[in-house]
Each structure stands twice: as structure tokens, then as C-alpha cells.
Amino acid sequence: MHDQDFSGKPFLVFFGFTHCPDVCPTTLFEISEILRTLGPDADRIHALFITVDPERDTPAVMKDYLSSFDPHLSGLTGDPAAVAAVAKAYRVYFKKVPLDQGGYTMDHTAIVYLMDKNGRFVSPFNMKRTIAAAADDLRRYL
């Protein structure tokens, strides 16, 4: 996928990872609720979940993980260099953090980005409001 795949429709972008214990699933649930509230208008917007953990988040893992959320949400992964390049373009911070018991977690920027129909950044999308208010705000960009 490329930015051009989203031209003509506004889109939301969120960076995270499937092993995230709280922020990522909560944010994706809230985005799903906004899309559900939009009803048929949800077909006029894209929502992307881009992993910051391509080592574990393969296409199959992403597909399985996103099956729990609204079907309008698309997951993107790639090789570490490609993921780092996209994160840099969005000015997203992410870092692998080892855990005491082995394994690791990821620290990352937890902003939902609102992009316009031309793929330009509009603003961070405010998730600290009612689902209805967020859906109404999103409709302004359709």
C-alpha cells in the first residue's frame, strides 16, 4: 500500500503493536466505535493501524488481531526499515524495551493522526471526547 491508495478519502492513522496490553486495543476499539457510529459514511474514510513491531506483527498476525475490530480498519506491516521510514515520516517515536522476565514490549507515540483527502496532516485526532462528537468531527472531512 502507498499513500496514493488513500487519496480522495480522509483517513485516521494509529501506530501501535498487537502485543500492546492497553493503549493500542483501547484506541482501536474507540476508532471502531467511531466508524460504527458513522454508519454508511464509514465507507468514505480509511483507518490504518501501522505496527511498530514488525518482528512479531506479520501480515497474518495483523489480520487476526484486527478481526476483533471494525472491518474498515486496515493493518500495515513491513520490514523494519520500511516501518521505521513510515514512522519517521509521521514523527512517531518507538523503541523496543526488554522485559525482566524475557521478551520485550514497545514504547511508542500514541496519537491518532487525522489526514485529509489529499493525504496531508490535519491534526492529532482528539479521542478524549464522546464517540458521537468524534464521529461528527470526522464527517466534516468527508
Buried (B, 14 or more C-beta within 10 A) or exposed (E): EEEEEBEEBBBBBBBBBBBBEEEBBEBBEBBBBBBEBBEEEBEBBBBBBBBBBBBBBEEEBBEEBBEEBBEBBBBBBBEEEEBBEBBEEBEBEBEEEEEEEEEEBBEBBBBBBBBEBEBEEEEEBEBEEEBEEBBBBBBEBE
